[in-house]
Amino acid sequence: MITAVSIVTVFVKDIDAAKAFYVDVLGFSEHTDITLGEGYRWCTVRSASQPDLQIQLTVPGPPVPDDMAAAIKRAQDAGNMFGIGVNVDDCRKTYEDLVAKGVEFVQTPQERPYGVEAVARDNSGNWMVLVESKPYSPADFT
């Protein structure tokens, strides 16, 4: 029986630069950074409030087929790669804090039926959705 999600993968352009961004700018902490056989690097970060969930930062490459890795890199270069969604206490304040740190946003904080949402890009072109949640029902979307 599946009991929880423990690892999600985010494709990045450079592991060191991405790790610095996720740790120094976004406030995640480093969890694991080791090199395994044949130069494969396993690097994960995590949130202090959700330590059981690791975000694996990895470059597109083996075992991903070459054509898929190339497509991922094109999506990153265009800034259109989906990344992660994160919960925040105050979307507008978090937006202001991250803008001050140089984070690029593709959407400023906006009211949605489910809360306040903003969309940023990490330093590899991945979208990161910030959501300050509020209670909602399906009727709120009509």
Secondary structure, 3 states (H helix, E strand, C coil): CCCCCCEEEEECCCHHHHHHHHHHHCCCEEEEEEECHHHCEEEEEEECCEEEEEEEEECCCCCCCHHHHHHHHHHHHHCCEEEEEEECCCHHHHHHHHHHCCCEEEEEEEEECCEEEEEEECCCCEEEEEEEECCCCHHHHC
